[in-house]
Amino acid sequence: MELPRHYNENRLVLMVQEPTVIFSYWELSRGQWEFLGEGRPLFLRLYTTGSNQVGTVLKEVSLPPFTNDWYFRDVLPEHTYQAELGYYGPEGEFYPLLRSNQVVTPRTRTVEGMARFLKVKTVIRGDADEDTVENQGESTAFWEGYSSVDLPHKG
């Protein structure tokens, strides 16, 4: 069974990738695209929110056509973020179409008893009977990403 390319939903999602990187993706329904019409540029805004929940625009991106994801780099650790996808009207006013979930970026320093993230490289074996990478030939693949590791608690 093949997954559909689109779900015909209006959705904007933020995901923390690293303490200083946030990934966003979105989908607009067919009806939303029809409302917008052709050629209207979309903008993605990233807000940082404080304890009073008032958002301050941190970054704004004019999106290239046919874009449905974006990375925000160099964001601050230990901050709360939210995004909006929208367009500008003829008088220069911003009209938001979608608002994302809120995310909190983790701290960059290690704290006793907390989890930290390490970059790992994993061998994906093509044949369960093979014991070594050398014996696997072209069926060997590698995955790189981040994995959490619990720090020992000193008590």
C-alpha beads as a LAMMPS data file, in Angstrom:
LAMMPS data file: protein, C-alpha beads

155 atoms
154 bonds

1 atom types
1 bond types

-500.0 500.0 xlo xhi
-500.0 500.0 ylo yhi
-500.0 500.0 zlo zhi

Masses

1 110.0

Atoms # bond

1 1 1 0.000 0.000 0.000
2 1 1 1.403 3.357 -1.035
3 1 1 0.958 6.459 1.131
4 1 1 -0.710 9.482 -0.513
5 1 1 1.451 12.484 -1.445
6 1 1 -1.132 14.870 0.025
7 1 1 -3.887 14.564 2.605
8 1 1 -5.829 17.678 1.478
9 1 1 -5.507 19.252 4.938
10 1 1 -4.426 22.638 6.208
11 1 1 -1.526 22.000 8.544
12 1 1 1.693 23.709 9.717
13 1 1 4.010 21.733 11.990
14 1 1 7.214 22.711 13.815
15 1 1 9.718 20.107 14.991
16 1 1 12.935 20.678 16.924
17 1 1 15.836 19.017 15.144
18 1 1 18.687 20.365 17.279
19 1 1 18.942 23.013 20.020
20 1 1 19.576 25.636 17.308
21 1 1 17.549 24.183 14.382
22 1 1 13.773 23.978 13.891
23 1 1 12.209 22.125 10.959
24 1 1 8.800 23.152 9.621
25 1 1 6.491 21.549 7.086
26 1 1 3.021 22.381 5.848
27 1 1 0.221 21.425 3.548
28 1 1 -2.570 23.557 2.178
29 1 1 -5.837 21.987 1.064
30 1 1 -7.048 22.291 -2.507
31 1 1 -9.685 24.782 -1.339
32 1 1 -7.071 26.964 0.351
33 1 1 -4.992 27.042 -2.854
34 1 1 -8.097 28.027 -4.834
35 1 1 -8.770 30.852 -2.354
36 1 1 -5.211 32.135 -2.736
37 1 1 -5.222 32.053 -6.508
38 1 1 -2.161 31.722 -8.708
39 1 1 1.038 33.608 -8.173
40 1 1 0.416 34.906 -4.647
41 1 1 3.679 34.578 -2.708
42 1 1 3.545 32.903 0.701
43 1 1 5.577 33.907 3.733
44 1 1 6.620 31.861 6.746
45 1 1 7.086 33.699 10.029
46 1 1 8.845 32.327 13.093
47 1 1 7.841 33.836 16.431
48 1 1 9.535 33.527 19.771
49 1 1 7.072 33.650 22.652
50 1 1 7.782 34.796 26.173
51 1 1 6.078 34.054 29.463
52 1 1 3.294 36.505 28.572
53 1 1 2.571 34.488 25.369
54 1 1 2.997 37.599 23.173
55 1 1 4.897 36.605 20.040
56 1 1 7.762 38.569 18.532
57 1 1 8.603 37.958 14.863
58 1 1 12.102 36.523 14.875
59 1 1 12.427 35.590 11.200
60 1 1 10.311 35.918 8.078
61 1 1 10.936 33.995 4.862
62 1 1 9.516 34.683 1.412
63 1 1 8.950 31.128 0.234
64 1 1 10.011 29.942 -3.211
65 1 1 7.156 28.450 -5.297
66 1 1 6.310 24.774 -4.629
67 1 1 8.052 24.792 -1.236
68 1 1 6.423 22.827 1.579
69 1 1 9.146 22.735 4.229
70 1 1 11.777 25.009 5.726
71 1 1 14.640 24.847 8.236
72 1 1 15.127 27.713 10.690
73 1 1 18.779 27.692 11.689
74 1 1 20.554 29.629 14.435
75 1 1 17.541 29.802 16.740
76 1 1 18.194 30.153 20.451
77 1 1 18.240 27.150 22.788
78 1 1 15.766 27.088 25.699
79 1 1 13.189 29.270 23.902
80 1 1 9.592 28.713 22.827
81 1 1 8.725 29.127 19.145
82 1 1 5.633 29.154 16.952
83 1 1 5.171 29.830 13.226
84 1 1 2.564 31.251 10.867
85 1 1 2.154 30.731 7.147
86 1 1 0.422 33.572 5.316
87 1 1 0.464 36.257 2.673
88 1 1 0.479 40.044 2.381
89 1 1 -2.598 41.963 1.244
90 1 1 -2.575 44.942 -1.116
91 1 1 -2.117 47.425 1.739
92 1 1 0.866 45.509 3.164
93 1 1 -1.013 43.791 5.994
94 1 1 -0.045 40.191 6.851
95 1 1 -2.864 37.615 6.679
96 1 1 -2.021 34.335 8.453
97 1 1 -3.469 31.176 6.914
98 1 1 -2.019 28.594 9.316
99 1 1 -0.535 28.655 12.811
100 1 1 1.769 25.914 14.039
101 1 1 2.183 24.100 17.294
102 1 1 4.586 25.564 19.879
103 1 1 7.995 23.972 20.366
104 1 1 10.679 24.504 22.987
105 1 1 14.304 24.144 21.962
106 1 1 16.441 22.154 24.413
107 1 1 19.440 23.501 26.263
108 1 1 22.878 23.032 24.758
109 1 1 24.798 22.386 27.963
110 1 1 24.666 19.082 29.782
111 1 1 22.914 19.010 33.123
112 1 1 23.364 16.268 35.686
113 1 1 20.632 13.654 35.392
114 1 1 19.344 14.978 32.056
115 1 1 19.484 13.335 28.644
116 1 1 21.896 14.581 25.993
117 1 1 22.025 13.925 22.279
118 1 1 24.955 12.326 20.493
119 1 1 25.518 11.947 16.773
120 1 1 25.569 8.254 15.841
121 1 1 26.260 6.258 12.711
122 1 1 24.502 2.892 12.479
123 1 1 25.189 0.029 10.074
124 1 1 22.039 -1.393 8.515
125 1 1 22.735 -4.965 7.495
126 1 1 21.293 -6.429 4.344
127 1 1 21.526 -10.071 5.420
128 1 1 20.901 -11.205 8.999
129 1 1 23.338 -14.137 8.576
130 1 1 26.332 -11.912 7.799
131 1 1 28.456 -10.880 10.780
132 1 1 30.747 -8.252 9.304
133 1 1 30.361 -5.181 7.143
134 1 1 33.036 -6.494 4.771
135 1 1 30.973 -9.618 3.995
136 1 1 27.849 -7.663 3.090
137 1 1 29.039 -6.083 -0.165
138 1 1 26.586 -3.643 -1.754
139 1 1 23.724 -4.453 0.639
140 1 1 25.294 -2.404 3.462
141 1 1 23.685 0.955 4.272
142 1 1 24.384 3.537 6.936
143 1 1 22.064 5.782 8.914
144 1 1 23.262 8.954 10.612
145 1 1 21.229 10.884 13.133
146 1 1 20.906 11.825 16.775
147 1 1 20.201 9.521 19.671
148 1 1 19.604 10.363 23.312
149 1 1 21.827 8.968 26.027
150 1 1 20.975 9.071 29.726
151 1 1 23.669 10.609 31.869
152 1 1 24.436 8.825 35.120
153 1 1 22.821 10.447 38.121
154 1 1 25.284 11.385 40.842
155 1 1 23.666 11.279 44.217

Bonds

1 1 1 2
2 1 2 3
3 1 3 4
4 1 4 5
5 1 5 6
6 1 6 7
7 1 7 8
8 1 8 9
9 1 9 10
10 1 10 11
11 1 11 12
12 1 12 13
13 1 13 14
14 1 14 15
15 1 15 16
16 1 16 17
17 1 17 18
18 1 18 19
19 1 19 20
20 1 20 21
21 1 21 22
22 1 22 23
23 1 23 24
24 1 24 25
25 1 25 26
26 1 26 27
27 1 27 28
28 1 28 29
29 1 29 30
30 1 30 31
31 1 31 32
32 1 32 33
33 1 33 34
34 1 34 35
35 1 35 36
36 1 36 37
37 1 37 38
38 1 38 39
39 1 39 40
40 1 40 41
41 1 41 42
42 1 42 43
43 1 43 44
44 1 44 45
45 1 45 46
46 1 46 47
47 1 47 48
48 1 48 49
49 1 49 50
50 1 50 51
51 1 51 52
52 1 52 53
53 1 53 54
54 1 54 55
55 1 55 56
56 1 56 57
57 1 57 58
58 1 58 59
59 1 59 60
60 1 60 61
61 1 61 62
62 1 62 63
63 1 63 64
64 1 64 65
65 1 65 66
66 1 66 67
67 1 67 68
68 1 68 69
69 1 69 70
70 1 70 71
71 1 71 72
72 1 72 73
73 1 73 74
74 1 74 75
75 1 75 76
76 1 76 77
77 1 77 78
78 1 78 79
79 1 79 80
80 1 80 81
81 1 81 82
82 1 82 83
83 1 83 84
84 1 84 85
85 1 85 86
86 1 86 87
87 1 87 88
88 1 88 89
89 1 89 90
90 1 90 91
91 1 91 92
92 1 92 93
93 1 93 94
94 1 94 95
95 1 95 96
96 1 96 97
97 1 97 98
98 1 98 99
99 1 99 100
100 1 100 101
101 1 101 102
102 1 102 103
103 1 103 104
104 1 104 105
105 1 105 106
106 1 106 107
107 1 107 108
108 1 108 109
109 1 109 110
110 1 110 111
111 1 111 112
112 1 112 113
113 1 113 114
114 1 114 115
115 1 115 116
116 1 116 117
117 1 117 118
118 1 118 119
119 1 119 120
120 1 120 121
121 1 121 122
122 1 122 123
123 1 123 124
124 1 124 125
125 1 125 126
126 1 126 127
127 1 127 128
128 1 128 129
129 1 129 130
130 1 130 131
131 1 131 132
132 1 132 133
133 1 133 134
134 1 134 135
135 1 135 136
136 1 136 137
137 1 137 138
138 1 138 139
139 1 139 140
140 1 140 141
141 1 141 142
142 1 142 143
143 1 143 144
144 1 144 145
145 1 145 146
146 1 146 147
147 1 147 148
148 1 148 149
149 1 149 150
150 1 150 151
151 1 151 152
152 1 152 153
153 1 153 154
154 1 154 155
